[in-house]
Amino acid sequence: MLAIAFFGVVLVRAFDARARPRVDRLAQTLSARTAIERELPKMAGAELTAVSIDTRQRAAVRDAIEEAFVSAFRLVMICTAALALAAAAIGAAIR
């Protein structure tokens, strides 16, 4: 159970570290940026339809969010694979 909580924190931090800079690079009004910031905690489930930006910018923001989520998810999967390998190695060494 502790590993689930730990990897949840890793996922959120990695997503935030990747999504915010990408979203910040896109030119937006202050109100649009605020609306997007409110949606970022939802990660891949962020609803951008209510954000007042044009379709091209909305697609760019959606792409940035999706790429950040996939990148964070990959990091968590790599960490869990490394943990599984370490557990297998320790199990083999004990035997």
N, C-alpha and C positions, 0 to 999 in steps of 0.2 A: 504494500500500500504506500509505503514511503517513496518507492521508486516512481509510482504514478504521479505523486505530488511533485517530486523533483523534476521529472521530465515535463510535466505541465508548466512548471516555472521556466524551464529551458525553452520550451516552445514559445511561450508568450514573450520572453525577453528577446529571443532570436527574431521572432516576427517583428516586434517593435523596432529593433535595431535595423532591420532591413526595410520595413515599410515606410517609416517616417521620413528618412532622407529621400527616398524615391518620390514620395508624395510632395515633399517640400520643394523639390526641384521643378515640379510642374507649376506653371503660373496660374494662380487662382486669386479670386477676391477673398477678402478676410472672412466674409460670411460663408463662402463655399469651403474655405479651409477649416473653419470651425465646425461645420456640418460633417466634413470628412473625418475630422479628429474625433467627433462623437461616435462615429461608426467603426473606427479602427479596433476598439476592443472586441468587436464581434468577429474579427479576423476574416476568414473567407466568406462569412455570412453577412458581410457589410452590405447594407442597402443604400445604393447610390442614386436611386430614382428620384428621391426627394431633394437631392442636392442641386442647386441652381447653377449648373455648368452645361456647356454645350456637349453634344454627343461625342465628339472626338476627345475632349478632355475627360469625359466620364469613362470612355473606353481605356484611356491611358491610365487613369487612376485605378480602374478595375484590374488592368494588367499588372500594375505595380503591386497591388494588394495580393493578387493571385501568385505572382512570382515570389513575393516575400513569404507567403504561407508555404508554398512548395519547398522553398529553400529551408525554412525553419523545420518543416516536417522531415526533410531529408537529414538534417542535423540530428534530430531526435532519433531517427531510425539508425543512423550510424552509431550513435552513443549506445543505443540498446543492443545493437549487434556486438559492439565491443564488450559490453557487460556480459552478454551471453557467452562470448568466446572466453572471457576471463573466468567465468563460472565453470565452463567446461574444462579449462586448463587446470583450475584448482581442484576440480573433482577428479581429473585424471591423475593429478599429482598425489592426492590423498590415497588413492587406490593402490 
